Amino acid sequence: MKKIIYLFTILMVFIAVSGCKDYLEVEPETEFTNDNFWTSESNLESFSYGLYENFKGYGNGGFFGGDHFFSVNNDDVIGLDQRLELDFPTTVPATVSGSHWGWSNIRKANVLITETQKASLDATIQDKYVGVGRFFRALLYWDKVRRYGDVPFYDKPVDPDDEHALFAARTPMVDVVNNIVADLDFAIAHLPDSYDKTKVTKWTALALKSRVCLSAATTFKYHNVAGADVNKLLNESVAASTELMNANFSLSDSYSALFYSEDLSSNPEVILMKKYNENMKHPIPSFIFQEPFFGFSNSAVSSFLMADGKPIHYDGAAHPGYTEWTFNTTDTITTADNAIQVNVGIANGRDGRMSQIIDTTRLVAPFSKGIPMFSPIKYADYDLTVHAPKQGVEATTDAPIFRLGEVLLNFAEAKAELGSITQADLDNSINLLRARAGVAPLSMNVGFDADDRDPSVDALLWEIRRERRVELMLEPFRKWDLLRWAKGSYYDADNSFYGVKVAPTVPFASSITVLKDAEGHLYAQEPGDRRTPWDDRKYWEPIPADQLTLNKNLTQNPGWD
Amino acid sequence: MKRNYALLIILLLMISAQYGFAQSKTISGTVTDQSVAETLPGVTVLVKGTNTGTVTDIDGHYSLQVPSNESVLVFSYIGYITQEVVVGDQNVIDVALAPDLIGLEEVVVVGYGTQKRENLTGAVSTVDVAKTLDAKPIADVGRSLKGVVPGLTITHSTGKLNQDAVLKLRGYGSINGPSDPLVLIDGVEGRLSDLNPESIESVSVLKDAASASIYGVRAAFGVILITTKKGKAGKTVVTYSNNFAYSTPIWNIKHAHMEPLMDAIHTAKARNNGGAPFAFGMGGQDWRDKSIQWEKDYGYLGSSLSDETMKEGRDFEVINGQFYGYRSWDVFGQILNKNAPSSTHNLSISGGNDKVSYNISLANNAKDGLYRVNTETFVKRTLNANISAKLTDWATLNFRNILTKSKYEEPFSYRAGSRLGELFYALRWPNNFAYGVSDGTYFGAPKGTSFISPIGFLRNANRNVTDRDYSRNTIELVTDIFKRDHQDLNFTTNFSYSKGDNEFHQKGGAVPMINWWSSGNPPKYDPLYYSGSTSRNKTSYTFRKNKLYSFNAFANYTNTRLENHTFSILGGTNIEQNDYSYLLASRPFLLDPNLPELATAVGDASANNFKSRWRVLGFFSRVNYNYKDKLLLELNGRMDGSTKFPKGDRFAFFPSGSVGYRVTEEDFAKDFLDRIKVSNLKLRASWGQNGYQDISNFLFLSTLSNRDAKWITNSQLEKTFGNPTVVSSSLTWEKIQTVDFGVDMGLFHNQIDIMFDIFTRKNKNMLVPGEQRPAVLGSSVPKVNAGEMTTKGWEATMSFRHKFTKDFDFYVTGVLADAQAKITKWSNESGILSDFYEGMKLGDIWGFETDRLLQADDFDSNGDLKDNIPVQDPNMYSSGFNIGPGDVKYKDLNGDGKVDKGSFTLKDHGDLKVIGNTTPRYEYSIRTGVNFKGFDLGGLLQGVGKRDYWGIGNVALASYHYDVLYDYQTDYWKEDNTDAFYPRPFASNAGSYLPNTKNIGRLLNGGKMLMYGKNNYVPQTKYLQNLAYLRLKELSFGYTLPTRMTQKFYINKMRVYFAAYNLATWSKNFTPVDPESTINYYGSLSFYGTQLPQTKSFSFGLQLTL
């Protein structure tokens, strides 16, 4: 008995001790590690969906954070507090939080690219996901360039011990853009040419290339960036746009259907869309009807054309039969209800898009203000009384991310900047959009001198830019267009701080705060409070202060040090 | 399983039956108490080295068969010094035992063994188990231990019935993980709440590294060693006890009378530039007047109405579609139960012979919670069995088992997810809101809002069920490998398997309510019925499984051959594996709220799971050396390996050592010490290092966590993965080093016993966020071992016990302890106060010093502050707040003419200063009592000497939101009350001027200290909560019937008693919230006072020993 027990205990200890070499090797059971993740196409695909979140569209299911409709703090709208402070930094941020100097998404794209290259998978699958990674790297780097100009470029994930990479200086933006173009060319060559509108494809890459090359070229041109080959980029943009214009896309019959549709997947104009349904909803119609927070500026309203293709004021006079946008009603206006049904004196024969972007039948008292203004209608059903939007994050309409309409505008602008534009080019681009809006076509000689034209801009280019403003109003473009054209001064324009004129006879209830200037223009803020003047340093965002401390090789953007 | 137990017991019985009794010589005698010369019943008399023995009878007589004249009899009795007598030729042996007033003889359970208290060199506290745990209405050991061990802080964040205790020994020790002490039940990790308090035999608390380090990596912050009752040879003893208690919540909050309440609302809103109509559409003079009139008609809190039905016209009106409520409700009376019953029953059987002994105990605890209707219920049943069989004279087989089954039911929480507690919305609104019922349906908040109508939801909620099954089986073999004169080598090996299964069934559902508080502007009364938010209309199951495999093998060698030198060596191995798995399945849209099952819901089901495993492999060794019982030395070493660290950093060696010097054993000192009445004096010192590994698994591996992508390709959100984590190339143990000095002293023949320890504990390798890297890294920086935290503190225990006669004695034990942790190494170059910084005391609260309330003559005729008043930083005020008379004036401490926070850094903190600290300091308790004849009277006072807290919300700060006021908050500033405590009400003081600062522990608001409050409630001295308190925790009175009387009914002992808990509390705080349950450990906003309170209870019971 004693022996047996001894043997037993010695055995136990032996087992315990001999097992110890492997005993402490434990693998995670319900988590992937970097060693076993990159093994199948479905894993790569799944990883890539994290990058798709950079297409914010109408938001990622929350109240704020979308691209459309939110990037409106420019000369199109009134009613926002200190709009230059809302969308532009006013001071150098102390840390990365609150700035756009975040790099985790670029790391993600680089992780996808490098890990896919290392994985043992079929070459076409590998190329496809390297293509996806490079597409998003291009998208994300373009966002960095348009905000900061020169930024350090990394083509692989930065190692925490790699001091060379961590403390790198900024790469000249011309070189970064060259890398972006190379990434997009790779993506165009290797992404599928399918018409799947919820995934990035060859067509998405072309659309991004059309946008980025035009934007970069005009940025370099109007900001006099050294070493840039502007025409090469413009030609690249034109080529990408042309390929898309020849592909199986066409303009949507209805402008409004692009922005108020439960399913965009069969819309021929849409190149990439963000799908919304009960699993992810957005609040945009609620912002329009239930909680409006801004109205349109007189500048925005006046930029629309009459049906004959002419603006409200040209050649130093008003359009015949029309003096000015005037809001005129005899009904008492109260804020008992946010939306006020009124009759507006709209001249006949307006740009058809106008009523689909601006609600010309109602004045609203924006949510936080109690000050009446014209409200947007884009993104909601035109007939709000039929489809009254629910309050809150409740809408499920799809968001267009890339659409042919923008490509046509890119095409015309690039051609015009090249100086090689023809009437046929106009007819294939701008005039297709005008036809949909019921506005007469644009001709090479324009035919009038618009009173609102910036004299430094050629008349044809001005009308092309006007078309862009009107067609893309409330979409995430205007701010960036003004910056790349070096037209930040438009932020200071008086009529971008005033709303439409209201006839003195319009009786407002005494409870409403009505701010009107001497001529009867509504405005939203007292002149003394209403603006921070434009400052050229705002063309480039400041790099957070702590980053400059951490990396002595980084330099600050002009005007911020 | 049950069959296996039966087989085992039969096996053990068979083994024992093989052994008969040996030869015989009968010895008899009487045992007396030396001090009072009275006979002692119940003294154990054992033949040394055997299990043969008996117990003295009621007259102190015994009679016993001994093998030979060489036999030695051992007389032992709790509270007396053990005596040994060689039998020789005697047939009658009378013995007088000396009382051991301070328990020098007490055998203290220490790591992998026991030690006589007189020979202890580490900082070890023991618990008086009988006084602390027996005959209580408290099923959770954690609650009973509160305050009785110096240095052990026990908190319960809420009074919920299944709320587990949070234990901290000597304060916080790490910013990572909970830094809890390790709880070992019979040597294996377990939870206090799984135990039956009455089955506990001993509780030792190992506080310094030298005592705890033998347990290695999980013992970095001390060990609570619990052993369960074992059987003893002798006759079978059956004990039964019960307790019946009634509990009432400690809740002193009432809504204010209507007049001050409505006036505060009016003042607050009128100030806010004539803002929106107040209180959700209700407003105006009429609402105020009618509410006040209603109170006049029907009494304060509607005392003359018992029916909850809301009558239109009387209790409310609908004017132009808008609801106006006038009825004043006793909201807390509607929610809280004043008489929650609970009961406990304990039955145990123990006994055995010289071969087999056993102790089996059964317990049943049942308790009701604090809601008046649909309350929580908790039932716990435990079975403990300890069986020991002597296989041969050198081998013993022990079998230990714990089975615990508990069931907790609670109303489904419509507040789930917010964690602000069920009482939050009862505390949030004025009590003339619609708390009533109409046609059986409660008035409630609108669909889709997160506002909860507390009464309607609580009463109509389905009941969630949490089922817990815990079992543990341990088998152990103890062998004497050899036993020669003065040498002993024994070997113990045990294996234990514990399993805890938790099943949590959430039963949501839609509750029909009347929508009196419609959204829209203005709100409209909408008499349509609607259901609770759809996100609550769901059912879910959560399964959590824990498995723990523990294997220990160790040998102990003792040598006492040399007269003055005793030494022993212990060596062994400890191997453990811990598996955890979690499974959640949930499905929305119940077809029938009465059948809330996954199978009967119709929405899309969702599920998730998680599994983890970690292992520890350790080798340990200890050497004890004792010179003449005078000089004591102990050395420990442990080599530990853990799966939580990468290969090269996996193993670490942790050494420790302690020395003791018993001055009273020195001849030269003895006389002197005798003269100054010092009967015992021991000096102790210890040093040790330990590893802390309670960090996440696989921190060293690059992993990818999955989540939903905000992208839809078909109809579902796609799944995606985060970036692979960036890991540090070296990651290793936090090294916890403790130095401890102690003194044990006995005075006046050991009638007074003093124990004092002072310690410094350093976490030398604390894992902290790595050095900041440029953001281009695109990832958070991995943690590195670069921080240091130092905790300093001391503990004192003083006991006095005096026996006047055999039947009359008095005792008192006081404990007092303090610890404060400080960050001693941290990289925070800018000294920003929202991060940790070197020199920061954990729990420090930054704020302004309050000067006074501003008065009318502080303002000039334009209403501007006069020049002699420092400018107050406009950023501390909400928009719409125009400073005026009745607002708080903060002090301009730095004299720069303005009051601000500077840049909120150490160097430039404006007028801020540290105004307090949330660490509980000077925790103390006094346990005292007398026994006279059969009567016993005992009490426990427990308290905290100093503790501050910055509380936010309406309970902490009057008119924090504008629309509610409590009866203790009516002293607010008005033109006719300028000398007020509270400032002039304002519409909302939510929001924060000061950034949150760091706090410790993942349980405390995610490591943040919340510094919310704007306007008049920026964190400041005047409205800082003072959480110091003294509480009469326990008061008991019992009577033990004379044995002569009870023995006729075969009862050896019978005691009846009455006990009260939390009977009285003394606190100087300006809010009446229970200082023990005020801090919401989980809440995102940490609203002070919104958790279920602690209870006061009265109980009576019976203890029987057959």
Interface residues (C-beta under 8 A of the other chain):
Chain A: M1 K2 I5 Y6 T9 M12 V13 A16 V17 C20 Y23 L24 E25 V26 P28 E29 T30 E31 F32 T33 N34 D35 F37 N43 S46 F47 S48 Y49 G50 Y52 E53 F55 N60 G61 V96 W101 G102 W103 S104 N105 I106 R107 K108 N110 V111 P152 Y154 P157 V158 P160 D161 A165 L166 F167 A168 T198 K199 K274 K275 Y276 N277 N279 M280 N338 Q391 G392 P544 D546 Q547 L550 N551 L554
Chain B: L391 T392 W394 A395 G448 L477 T479 I481 F491 T493 S519 N521 F551 A553 T573 I575 N609 F610 K611 S612 R613 W614 R615 L617 G641 S642 T643 R650 N697 F698 L701 S702 T703 L704 S705 N706 A709 K710 W711 I712 T713 S715 Q716 L717 E718 K719 T720 F721 G722 N723 P724 V726 S728 S729 G770 Q772 R773 P774 A775 V776 L777 G778 S779 V781 P782
